[in-house]
């Protein structure tokens, strides 16, 4: 049974989301405080964390950041009433995998949770490592090295690099990448892909263009 942790200080929202997920046979825990939620997320074996941005004692951005610093690769979906791009990108910067803007529909949120669980299951199958040039991805530990040196990627950056390498030489559209990695179209807003590509390029090596831009389509890795 998949385990979901909801860290949300508005109990009415938390209970509504928990009810819907339990109807889908998910095991759900609720925490209304940021610091306590962080501790529970750190200690518990959760498959997905639904994380509000505005929380008492520790905000959601800091919770996500600290979880990633501790090596937690749990799929994190940010819940936020702030729909401006800056706050969305801030969440991705600290390692969030997805976001849903309030008010959201239960069906939309359930689709995002299912996509996160599906991606986790896919990562647990097949080879334990894949290699491109001098870059090695460990699919079990989500660690990346280039020439023997560690590269600190967020989980979504890791998944993006893996997807590009597995489709080496193929031009992938932004829409394809969104559907595969996020499981949702974001209502046609593909800028999130461009942001992740930019950050991935910077971390791999800004002097070497591993990832090529295909004008009018998207990206590919040679």
CORJO-V19434 format. One record per helix or strand of 2 or more residues. SS is the DSSP state (H for helix, E for strand). FROM is the first residue (numbers start at 0). TO is the last residue. Records with the same first field share a line. If there is no record, write none. Layout:
SS = FROM-TO, FROM-TO
This chain:
E = 2-6, 26-30, 47-51, 74-79, 97-100, 128-131, 134-137, 142-145, 148-150, 171-172, 210-213, 217-220
H = 10-22, 33-42, 59-68, 84-92, 105-122, 154-165, 173-181, 185-187, 190-204
